[in-house]
């Protein structure tokens, strides 16, 4: 059935008390089960899974994925399966919402692992103890929850802002529970089929899985330490190099040294399908400009050099050296300028965020708060935000060596940037966390340029709190639409944060910092060809630039930064003037530089495939449209989830489990 909502005139003319009374009378579902033991446990488990996949994908792509709609479909499918197995019956729509809310909170809290914390370790060379990472992430994520709820009453209850992604989740949930559940089950089946196919393919490519199957299950003869007897190589171009005598070169450089490889990665194909052809094409352009043209040129000029080995011989170049020595700088200029212009190019959005939040409240005759018994009391936020912010600043100082004074100075920025991020999420479903973090990074860098820990950890704190607050409110929106209790949603988010931290922290060490044969972890494994950590490299690059200044860079790198900054400014201005019709994205072009080229190619192929399907099957209610257009997100989510989970398992088999 259609979800009840106020019309524009009612939103504009009614007081918040009138809106709250209307919601309480017409939408609120009373004591319908919501945060029950079964929804809490299943949400906790699903949250751990989604947090793990987001960590895996984030390390490859530099950004985490929105998991709201995915968790809605997965939660509904799990409830149906459990019901048919006789494990539980009569799951309510609010239980489903609570479960997806917990899972979504877990999925969103993984970003520091692949950005600020990873950058801190790359800059300092210090591996942060697991317990410090876990506590840090939990504290700043809960701070985001505490920051969000005072804004909830303004942005959701009073202004009734759309929060497009959250609204989409509410509509899907309402559809699943009001007569069109068959559509939801079909999407769940499509997601499951895609996940199984991706998992099977990833297992065939996984050396750990193939060793386990061949030597432990099938008992084939051979030495596991030398690898499996056979597995499908993810780098498919290796089959050519195994038999070929001619190796392609660009300006005399082997294309393999440039990182120009061809791989087959279904998780990246799924990511490409979700991001769309415009963003993927911008990334491909950035990759081509850098690795096909600029990098070979700079190698010829000597601004990118090969290192000398212990025996005096020149070592082969690799993508990491190319990025760190030269390419990172123009990519950073492109991404930072592009994201800043995109943020400040919408001054009305920023101004409205503050005028809406702090505008004078209308007086009411009775002043009775009808939602007092179900809303989160404001005093919890007013007491909790300063306490948790102080605790976060203390951890930044004690754990990471950040300036105590500047960590406290960053606290007011948390509230300011959270308001901007929330208003952006409310209107566009876009959270400008990258741009907002750079505001803090450059501000703290100007005050203390030679302490990278200060600008990295304070920026990480403000970005994560702002991102969590914005994403939480987007997740509260479907609960508001469906009549859920806000207080229980807040508790659910804390449960989700805990699930995400418990799942992601050990997995971070297992995937990116595995112990060697001597039981020692090395920072050198944090960035690899498999996990490029592009977001961490961007954060590190800004910190290095602040500390060293432009004078430390080659002249060609400085020139490239200036050209990239001007181009980014031009691109974003054109995009704003043309109302997003301009096809190129400055941020995406820069991202194409720091990502491994093989990942960029995979994402572009995925985006191209689904774009072809979209154009081929344009007619609604046809079989092709139903599968390839209506089910685009379930297919892509299935590809990502299946490949990521098996990829994580492969890494654990090879690096953690003592089975060899």
Beta strands, then each sheet from edge to edge (+ up, - down):
strand 1: 249-250
strand 2: 253-254
sheet 1: 1+ 2-
end
